[in-house]
Amino acid sequence: MKKFINSTDALLKGSLTGFGQAHADLVQVHFEPAYVTRAKPAQNKVAIVSGGGSGHEPLHAGYIGYGMLDAACPGQVFTSPTPDQMLAAAEVVHAGKGILFIVKNYAGDVMNFEMAAEMLPFDHATVLTSDDCAVINSTYTTGRRGVAGTVIVEKCVGSLAETGASLHACQLLGNKVNARTASIGVALTSCTVPAAGRPTFDISDSELEMGVGIHGEPGRRREAMREADSIVGDCVAAILADLKTTLENDTSKDILLLVNGLGATPLMELYLIYNTAAKLLGDAGLNISRSLVGNYTTAIDMAGASITVCLLDDEIRQHWDSPVHTPALRWGR
Amino acid sequence: MKTPFILSSALAIHAAIVAHEADIESLDRAIGDGDHYINMKRGSEMIAGMYNELLPLPPEEALQKISMKLLSTIGGASGPLFASFFMGMSKYLKEHHAKINETNMHLETAAAFAYGVQSMMMRGKSNVGEKTMLDVLVPVSTTFTTMAAQGKSVAEICAAVKNAADKGLEYTRDLLATKGRAAGLGERAIGHLDPGAKSCQVMTHTVCDLVLKEMKQ
């Protein structure tokens, strides 16, 4: 393992401290327990609180600020944060209109946020994100994972909350965006959890992992490495199959296309992926009216990318376009 | 169950988890996401570090403090699950405190353990057969209760419980994972032991061996 660290134990604290200093105009970092809030807490709105294991930066703390989150709770690397973090964050950001938790659908995150919710003295609701179409859903499983589509949910719900909308309205919009979003990821290399010190999984130069999760957990299958167009083609086909029913029942063909890097894939390759995905989605009759390319939901140092498609309607488009000012996403103000 | 025993178990569990680092990590790397060993180590280290603070407390209060500590330090799925387990045991002991004596000690400890396992099942909305810790803990609990009810000796109970843990662990090898991080793997999880079940088997052996050792002294 070759990383910029002093000791694995001090990594998270050092990184969060630096994050707080670099964006002191936007965020404030708290320790023991660890949580991050806006530098200037907002008034009279639903407070949007998210969180998850560290290692996915800029998710979630990078999305704290006007038009998005009010607070985020960073856990240990790839490990859900704990209820005391969520309770402390909620206490600070609660602004009289309730707390909305946005939680990626992983067993650990769900249970920790659930226990926090049980202890929370405020009105609260939860949106579970589950955009990863690599995991086949069934009544017997924990269900689909929440991955890069979470950024779109956080952006849209955050925008609605700024208007003073109710807790229920924010939850409904979050669920709607999630239901209209599908993602799939591909890994070319493993990531290395610093405390483990070696790659999470073995993968040779001639292989790729189709449907990988954002912790390097295996996906649909191990496949042979091949040219980008073929890989992207399979990803787009999986997404279109997943969104088929919604597409058939929807008159709008407008979509948001997010090509997300998993940590160690350069933008040059992400734009190449975008080029191919855009052509294929266009051929399928869809109109890419909004797009985002970059590292928005990472898996530490994994080489790989994920493709996310969100089916837009007027409401989602409006909340995607509205002003946002966070360390990782900023436009309109 | 007395507080000094709970605490010597905690120390022994921490040592056992560290000793099994390679086994647990390789299983988690195969079908998990590589954080299980680190989380188990962090949690058991925290509890071992509370030795002096917990020693003067009655067992139900020591277990409650252990639960809250695990909840705020482990994170992941293991945090709430183990916290629910120890909270369940603590609740049982609080409610049945008065009727526990030397003669029914084994049966009541088995009942407290069973209540802990129940609490864990409710939190995880899970059951046996889903390739999780429960595939070890449920048969361990059932065996413990049955053997204690039959008035078996401590040595017999420990032997049967260890055997149940081994069988439960081996049972996870051919299961599909339907809960937890391995759930995305489908049939690819078949053939691998579950890392959570492995650490529960290690802990079961550790506590049983400690009971046997203390009995001899």
Interface residues (C-beta under 8 A of the other chain):
Chain A: P33 G53 G75 Q76 V77 F78 T79 S80 P81 T82 P83 D84 Y106 A107 G108 M111 N112 E114 M115 A134 V135 I136 Y140 T141 T142 R145 V193 A195 A196 T200 F201 G211 G213 H215 G216 E217 P218 G219 R220 R221
Chain B: E25 R29 I31 G32 D33 G34 D35 Y37 I38 N39 R42 L71 S72 T73 I74 G75 G76 A77 S78 G79 P80 L81 A83 R123 G124 T178 K179 G180 R181 A182 A183 G184 L185 G186 R188
